[in-house]
Structure formats: structure tokens, C-alpha cells
Amino acid sequence: MTRVHDPLGPVATAYADLVEGLATVATGRTRRGRGDAVLAVSGAPVASLNGVFSPSPEPLADDIAALAESERWEVPWSIQVRGVPGRRVTEEAARHGLTRLDRSPLMVRHADRGMPAEPAGDSVTVRPVSPAELGLYAAVMAEGFEVPHEVFGLFADPAMGRLDGVTYYVAEADGVPVGTGMTAVRGDLNGIFNVSTLPAHRRRGYGRAVTMELVRAGHLVGAPTAYLYASAMGEPVYASAGFRTEEYLSVFSAPAQE
């Protein structure tokens, strides 16, 4: 099969490898399809952390179907594909009751933007946490996203600290935790995830400060190209930090129960 020119392929592959790595540590429940698709079950009670992930610009519906049918799905799950999903992928998702479709902007800050300048003030400190501190990290992240602690409980496992290329961060103001972030470095790519700010500390620029510090951290280890998946609300904030929307991730999940 002739490969199409796909400059974002390495980013999509890095993301699929990350979710596979998380699931491998958390449950060991991962599989690769005959194509590029990955099945990864982290066990977390959130659809975005369990499912079938295709990094291909032309996902194979049969590959996705085979992986989806190979799992019992005792947790919320999703089918995630790049760009506008085709009819067959949409039908396969619907067959499993995944009729909600959300689109997340994939935003990239290219290496030619340079390393961000060090912050002029010291109102917030962003530091990596040790595996022993992952309980704190997971708790702060859950509070930042305003969800029950068990939603991100898998990140409290010290074993998550052994994931190659992954670093977890806590942001502190006057020694008090105010937010979180995570980087996943693969080659020259720096994936940025889990950027959160506690509700009582929002609108002070902490989220942007965390993001820029994580971009700097990538530059320092030879990963100057940063990427992240944003929410619609976060997209303009990241754009102001030098990120540009390159494509969208389509996420099929079950509709929320009222």
C-alpha cells in the first residue's frame, strides 16, 4: 500500500503509543491490529483513556471493528480517529452505541518558534514529581478538572513513573499546589497533557505558565516540537502561546447518561 504524505503521522503515532503505554502499565490490556490501530484499556472510568485508537490518516474500519469486538468493555470507552471520520467508521462506532462525537483540536508548536523565555516573575513554580508523589499529582489533577479522584486514580500508581519519556509536574504558588501538567517525549516530539488549574486559582495565568514551562522542558531534552490536544475553550489560550491547530481528533463515545 502506498503511504500518503503525512507530516502529522509521527504526532498521531506518538499519541497512540502513549495511550498504549499507559494501559500496559495499568492493566496490561493492549493489542495491535493488522493495520495501525491500537486497543488500549487503562481501566479508568473515563472513555478517553480506554478504546481503539487509529493513528492512520485513512483508518481501516475492519481493523477497528476487529479490535473493538475483541474486548468485553466493562469500562467507558471510545473510538478515536484523525480528521473527519468516514461512513464505515461512524457506523462501526454506532454499532457499539458510541454515538456521541467530539472533536479535539490537535495543536502544534513547531521548533522554529524557539524556546520560550524564562518567566520574569516567580508567582508559580512548576516542578517534576517523583513516583512517590504521584498520589498528590493525581489528586490535584482531579480537582483541577473537577472530577472525582477515582477518575484519574491510575495516575496515582507509582508504576506510572516508570513510563519511558513521561514526566509529571505539579505547579505551586507559595508552596501550595495549584495545577498539573505532563510531558511525553518521543524523539523530537514533546506531547503535553493533563494541564489543569484548581478552580480557586484560575484566571491568574497559571495554566499558560505550566504549558510554557513544559514546552521549555521539551527543548532542554531535545524535543523542541510540542503538541497537545485542546478543548474548544482552551484552543485560543494555546494559540496565544504559539500553538497552531493542525487537524482534529474525532472521538466517538457513548452519550452521557442523564
C-alpha positions in Angstrom: 0.0 0.0 0.0 1.4 3.4 -0.9 1.7 5.7 2.0 0.3 9.2 1.6 2.4 12.2 2.7 1.5 12.6 6.3 3.6 15.2 8.2 1.4 14.7 11.3 1.8 10.9 11.3 4.6 11.0 13.9 2.5 13.0 16.3 -0.5 10.7 15.9 1.7 7.6 16.4 3.3 9.1 19.5 -0.1 9.7 21.0 -1.2 6.1 20.2 2.0 4.8 21.7 1.4 6.8 24.8 -2.1 5.5 25.5 -0.8 2.0 24.8 2.0 2.6 27.3 -0.4 3.9 30.0 -2.7 0.8 29.5 0.3 -1.6 29.6 1.3 -0.3 33.0 -2.2 0.0 34.4 -3.8 -3.3 33.2 -1.7 -5.0 30.5 -4.7 -5.0 28.2 -3.4 -3.8 24.9 -3.4 -5.2 21.3 -2.3 -4.1 17.9 -4.5 -4.5 14.9 -3.4 -5.7 11.5 -3.1 -2.1 10.4 -2.0 0.8 12.6 -4.9 0.7 15.2 -4.2 0.2 18.9 -6.5 -1.2 21.5 -5.7 0.2 25.0 -7.7 -0.3 28.2 -6.4 1.6 31.1 -9.3 0.7 33.4 -10.0 4.3 34.2 -13.7 5.3 34.4 -13.4 7.7 31.5 -13.9 6.9 27.9 -11.0 8.9 26.5 -8.5 6.6 28.4 -9.9 3.3 27.0 -10.6 2.3 23.4 -9.4 1.8 19.9 -7.0 4.5 18.6 -6.0 4.8 15.0 -3.0 7.0 14.1 -3.6 6.5 10.4 -5.0 9.3 8.2 -7.0 6.6 6.5 -8.2 4.3 9.3 -9.3 0.8 8.4 -12.8 0.2 9.6 -12.3 -3.6 9.6 -9.2 -3.2 11.8 -11.1 -1.0 14.2 -14.1 -3.4 14.2 -11.9 -6.4 15.0 -10.2 -4.7 17.9 -13.5 -3.4 19.3 -15.1 -6.8 19.2 -12.1 -8.4 20.9 -12.8 -6.6 24.2 -15.6 -7.0 26.8 -15.7 -3.3 27.6 -16.5 -3.2 31.2 -15.4 0.5 31.4 -16.4 3.5 29.3 -14.5 3.5 26.1 -14.1 5.4 22.8 -13.0 5.0 19.2 -10.6 7.8 18.2 -9.6 8.6 14.6 -8.0 11.6 12.9 -9.9 14.2 10.9 -13.4 13.6 9.6 -14.5 10.0 10.3 -15.7 8.0 7.3 -19.1 6.4 7.0 -17.8 2.9 7.9 -16.0 4.0 11.0 -19.1 6.0 12.1 -21.3 3.0 11.5 -18.9 0.8 13.5 -19.0 3.2 16.4 -22.8 3.4 16.3 -23.0 -0.4 16.3 -21.4 -0.3 19.7 -23.5 2.5 21.0 -20.8 5.2 20.6 -23.0 7.8 19.0 -21.5 10.9 20.7 -18.9 12.6 18.5 -16.4 15.2 20.0 -13.7 16.9 18.1 -10.4 17.9 19.8 -8.0 20.3 18.1 -4.6 18.9 17.6 -2.3 21.9 18.2 1.4 22.0 17.4 4.1 24.5 18.5 6.8 24.0 15.9 10.5 24.0 16.8 11.1 27.2 14.8 9.1 29.1 17.4 12.1 28.7 19.7 12.4 28.0 23.4 10.1 30.2 25.5 11.8 32.8 27.6 12.1 32.0 31.3 9.3 33.7 33.3 10.1 37.1 34.6 8.4 36.6 37.9 8.2 33.6 40.3 4.5 33.6 41.2 4.3 29.9 40.2 6.8 27.1 40.3 6.5 24.1 38.0 8.4 21.1 39.2 8.6 17.4 38.2 7.3 15.0 40.8 8.8 11.7 41.9 6.9 8.4 41.6 6.2 8.6 45.3 4.4 11.9 44.8 2.0 10.6 42.1 -0.8 10.4 44.6 -0.5 14.1 45.1 -0.3 14.7 41.3 -3.4 12.6 40.6 -5.4 14.3 43.4 -4.5 17.8 42.2 -5.3 16.9 38.6 -8.7 15.5 39.5 -9.6 18.7 41.5 -8.3 20.8 38.6 -10.6 19.0 36.2 -13.4 19.0 38.8 -14.0 15.2 38.7 -14.0 12.5 41.4 -10.5 11.4 42.4 -11.1 7.9 41.1 -11.4 9.2 37.5 -7.6 9.7 37.4 -6.7 7.2 40.1 -4.5 5.3 37.7 -2.0 8.2 37.7 -1.5 7.7 41.4 0.2 4.4 40.9 4.0 4.8 41.4 4.5 2.4 38.5 3.3 5.1 36.1 6.6 6.9 37.0 8.5 4.2 35.1 6.9 5.1 31.7 9.8 5.9 29.3 9.8 9.6 28.3 6.9 10.6 30.6 7.3 13.2 33.3 4.6 14.5 35.6 4.5 18.1 37.0 2.9 20.0 39.8 2.6 23.7 39.8 2.8 25.5 43.1 2.2 29.1 44.3 3.8 29.9 47.6 4.3 26.2 48.2 0.6 25.4 47.6 -0.3 23.1 44.7 -2.4 25.0 42.1 -2.2 22.8 38.9 -0.6 20.0 37.0 0.9 19.0 33.7 2.5 16.0 32.0 5.0 15.6 29.1 5.5 12.6 26.9 8.7 12.8 24.9 9.3 10.7 21.9 12.3 11.7 19.7 12.0 15.4 18.9 8.3 15.5 19.9 7.0 16.7 23.2 3.4 15.8 24.0 1.8 18.0 26.6 -1.2 16.5 28.6 -3.1 16.9 31.8 -2.7 20.7 32.1 -5.1 21.7 34.9 -5.6 24.5 37.3 -7.5 24.4 40.6 -10.8 26.3 40.4 -9.8 28.7 43.2 -6.6 29.7 41.3 -7.9 30.3 37.8 -7.6 33.4 35.7 -4.1 34.1 37.0 -2.2 32.7 34.0 -1.1 29.5 35.8 -2.3 27.2 33.0 -0.4 29.1 30.4 2.7 29.2 32.7 2.6 25.5 33.1 2.3 24.9 29.4 5.2 27.2 28.6 7.4 25.6 31.3 6.6 22.1 29.8 7.5 23.4 26.3 10.8 24.6 27.8 11.4 21.2 29.4 11.0 19.6 25.9 13.5 21.9 24.4 16.0 21.1 27.1 15.8 17.3 26.3 15.9 17.7 22.5 12.2 17.7 21.9 11.5 21.2 20.6 8.3 20.4 18.7 5.4 20.4 21.2 1.9 19.1 20.6 -1.3 18.8 22.6 -5.0 18.1 22.2 -7.0 21.1 23.3 -10.6 21.7 24.2 -12.6 24.3 22.3 -12.2 26.6 25.3 -8.5 26.1 25.6 -7.7 26.5 21.9 -7.3 30.3 21.9 -5.2 30.2 25.1 -2.8 27.7 23.4 -2.8 29.7 20.2 -1.6 32.8 22.2 1.3 30.6 23.4 2.4 29.8 19.8 0.5 26.6 19.1 -1.4 26.2 15.9 -4.3 23.9 15.1 -3.2 21.4 12.5 -6.1 18.9 12.5 -8.8 17.4 14.7 -9.1 14.2 16.7 -12.6 12.7 16.4 -13.7 10.8 19.5 -16.7 8.5 19.5 -18.2 7.6 22.9 -21.5 6.7 24.5 -23.8 9.6 25.2 -23.8 10.8 28.8 -26.5 9.2 31.0 -28.9 11.8 32.4 
